Amino acid sequence: MIDVRTIATSSLGDRSYLAHDGEVALVIDPQRDIDRVLALADELGVRITHVAETHIHNDYVTGGLELARRLDAVYLVDARDHVAFDRTPAREGHDIAIGSMRLRPIATPGHTHHHLSYALSDATVDESGQVEAVFTGGSMLYGTTGRTDLVSPDDTVELTHAQYHSVRRLVDELPADATVFPTHGFGSFCSATPPSGEASTVGEQRSTNPALTSDEQDFVDTLVAGLGAYPAYYARMAPTNSAGPEPVDLSLPEPVSPDELRGRLEKGLAAGQWVVDLRERTAFAGGHLAGSLSFQLAQPFVTYLGWLLPDDADLTLIGETEQQVADARRELVRIGIDRLAGATTGPIDDLAGGTDLASYRVSDFAGLADRDPARVVVVDARTENERAGGGVAGSLHLPLHELLARRDEIPDGEVWIYCGSGYRASVAASLLAAQPGRHRDLVVVNDDWPHAAQAGLAVVRDDDRRAA
């Protein structure tokens, strides 16, 4: 009997899997912090003999190489991928015996050129190898597919056509009751569109997946038209994974004294000093060290810090506890941010060393409606895809990932910043507050976007505004 366990990385919107027969185990697409995988194997009392990658990942640093080396396990990577380390080439047509399980690689290009799905069967139950599960990586997701523009803009259309045929191939060749286990599609930017559901089978995808409910050209046109921006750090992930990541280091960063911390803050962003406060965002707004940045340790902390952090910046963390810093460290190594300039912990008043704390206001969409948005500057920090559904009338659209390059477009005066929940608005406000020589009265709208219309604010699409 095959048992599949999920190891979720909700902060990145991905899942890894451990499949076992009671004695030996296979791990699919492990994240870099492999201690979670090892702990699960110990809990189950199974021995990991194989580690498999569905593809060279673009959104995180893999733990597959280190896990395989540590356990002397077989490391399966697509034979067509050029990598700088020893692996066991995985090829379609070459099934792999893993204890009583049988693993069948299936070429499913689309998310990348060299992408494999893995069909898993239990030979002790059905000698013909009836497939019980399929690990689909970035191919067939729940009600959607993996995005197809991460390899190269020039390859996007070709890969989108390939994605369409790959998903159809899986449904044509695999039994309807086989359980689908995708790696992406749980909040990851690797998903082409938002997924539907938390579990599915091959048969269920027939009626829910656009690759199976649309004709080919409609699928391609719709998917390509809906592709938005993705985190800048993605550009580093595939090269890192192809080269072979260094072993993970989850140790705490070097401690930084309050005096040294204040010295880094005085140098500021212009000198490459990023001092990141991990506290809850409204606590940060109520009082923080001037020049520090608000990145609350909650989803989507690592996505947006990784997206905005310059490659050559020195990153210092401020946490309330060592555990908070350790948790942030774990998140950061998953996307290859290994070098930290240090960290400090403790009450923010103690770290201030007698200097005054900075602050700004926090409100909601009802507060913005009461203030009259026509009398203030309103900034929308959401993505292009979110904005396409409408924004507050008269607001300036500056996606958070463009803010540093375009922040001078925001005039001095009273500035209200909103996003989908308040997280990105808080990051944006802290970045603006850290900009020297400007005088803005900042207000963070710490509220969910649907409440804007409920508060009576006029919500319009940019297309409607231009037509008027």
Helices and strands as residue ranges (DSSP letters): E 3-9, E 14-20, E 24-28, H 35-44, E 47-52, H 64-71, E 74-78, E 88-90, E 96-98, E 101-107, E 116-122, E 131-137, G 153-155, H 156-173, E 179-182, H 202-208, H 210-213, H 216-226, H 234-243, H 258-267, G 269-271, E 273-277, H 281-286, E 293-294, H 301-308, E 314-319, H 322-333, E 342-345, H 348-352, E 361-363, H 365-371, G 373-375, E 377-380, H 384-387, E 391-392, E 396-397, G 400-402, H 403-406, G 407-409, E 413-418, H 423-433, E 440-445, H 451-454, E 459-460, H 462-467
